[in-house]
Amino acid sequence: MSASSLAGCAVGPNYHRPAIASAPAYMGSPAVAARSQAAPITTDSWWAGFGDPVLSDLVMKALEQNLDVAQAVARVSQAKASLRAADAALLPSASISASAATAHQSLETPIGRIAGAVPGFDRNGQLYDASLGASWEIDLFGGLRRGSEAARAGYQASQAGVAAARLSVAAQVADTYIAIRGLQARLSVAEQQVSTQRRLVDTVRLQYDKGVAAELQLRQAEGALTQVEASVPVLRIGLEAAMNSLDILLGAQPGTYRQTLAAVSPIPDAPAIGETGGPGDLLRRRPDLIIAERKLAASNARIGVAVSEYFPKFSIGGLIGSATTVAGNMFTGGANQAQGVLGLRWRLFDFGRVDAEIAAAKGANAEALASYRLAVLRASEDVENAFSALVQREAQEATLARGEIALTRAQSASLAAYKGGVISLIEVLDADRRLLDTRDARVQAQAEAARAAVASFRALGGGWRGAA
């Protein structure tokens, strides 16, 4: 049943999805489309585009095991129950009751003294009763229908919440995995540099022992070695934290999947991106925007719930059954009973409070509308920022790769020149430092480019199918 047919002639405003002005395309789309010659991948299973089986396996495990996703699924069950309760309020309700009681009357109470004075009074008595009752609130002005409409929108928002949780978890797993590979690569660079610096220290110490090198040169080489060695623990701390974070995303104790990531693997390259669409497409693709829109619809329906309190509430009820003091007389003509009730409830002298409730509902609706519009703007911002980061980080990586090649040659040349006595040790150490910094920066840029691709897919609302 659609929301419009459910609302019918109900009081309060009918919901219409607000029109959101948006640009026809993203500013960064041309640059993203031109960045790679590879075939673009769709956003449905975007993590497969990185070409890393370990990453794909971890994402799939997280989608099955993550506890945030489990909570979102549980919230759907709660919202569905609320919807069923709201729909049930539109229907008649019936109940069956039965009782059998026995009593021994006290003669010391006022009633007992009066009854005891009656000739033939029996202090012992029984009462048997069975009845079927039914009632129905007639929803003349649509308050209950508006409540059902609000519950339905809340249920749809909870369904989109599952998609939002899955999208977030997949993106977090991919981002953390890439961060781990980036830290492993940086750690490898640092360890290689430690090895290089140690060889240099050994060379200078040998020269110092032979009286060829000054003590200052030896101490400078040792100081440079300690600086490089000091960077290793910092990188290990970051790597340990990232691995622990990944385990939590997979719904496991820290250390569970550490062996899976023990073998160093290259940082996955950022894939080409297809189906970017435009900002208007985010309204149906990003689950967080679907959630915001459904919350807006629910708040609109609650205005009708509040407005319905201006009007009287009518209900009808009935009861048929049997009551007697003798069990054998149940359901005989003399024991049968029936009752019909027409009910009226009207907050006739409480309109001041009703006015306040309507004002509060309208305020909540205005807040939900502003929240929805802001969410749409921020969604477009997320895409633009992710696209810009992706393009610029890849450009940075390309520049640093060229610089690394040049500095590698410079390092080899400086070391040869130092051994030949042409340049000082300071110049050798400076060449080593520049190469280390550039190599480390290139690894960081490569990892950040891949993480920007993840952010792009997340901003585009990829990784799920279906709509609430």
PyMOL commands that set and color helices and strands:
alter all, ss='L'
color gray80, all
select helices_A, chain A and resi 3-7+29-34+46-50+53-65+67-88+110-116+143-209+215-249+259-261+279-285+287-310+327-329+351-419+425-459
alter helices_A, ss='H'
color red, helices_A
select strands_A, chain A and resi 93-104+124-138+313-324+336-345
alter strands_A, ss='S'
color yellow, strands_A
deselect
rebuild
show_as cartoon
